[in-house]
Amino acid sequence: MLFDLPLNPELLEQRIGRLDRIGQAQDIQIHVPYLAHSPQEVLARWYHEGLNAFESNLEGGNELRRQFGRAVHDLALEYAVADRAPAEAELAGLLQRTQTARQEIRQRLEQGRDRLLELNSFRPRRRNGSSARFRNKIGNRSWRITCSTCLTILASTLRSWRHTPGS
């Protein structure tokens, strides 16, 4: 039972993770009681319907909190005293925007994972051309390269050069 939901999605993920342990034989059951038309309803519905945080791993929680945290907070504070129909409409819009953003983040993360896998598994047979390929990968501005990714690519390239005959 989660009686109080944190405002930070990453903290919710941590709480659920403490319940769901590796090797556990059964699925956990999460119950979130809340009063109708209360701030907790807004938060519970945002986590459940917007983020799908009770059903699956939450990816990009901090980014989603940055995008929607203020709107969730403000709506939660006003929800109990606001006119019901406009408040419901505002919540429905917030949930829809959150779902869309969550999907976009998930797709972006999946694409990033695929690219990192490709770069990490890249084993050139000879060093000629490998630095040009490396430059082409870095020159692609559609994704951000991190320092650890750069070091992984560099280490892979150096290892392949060491094992190339005639070098």
Protein Blocks (a to p, Z undefined) as FASTA:
>chain_A
ZZbccfblklmmmmmmmmmcghiabdcdddddddehifklmmmmmmmmmnommmmccehk
lmmmmmmmmmmmmmmmmmmmmcfklmmmmmmmmmmmmmmmmmmmmmmmmmmmmmmmmmmm
pccfbfghjlmmmmmmmmpmkbccdfklmmmmmmmmmmmmmmpghZZ
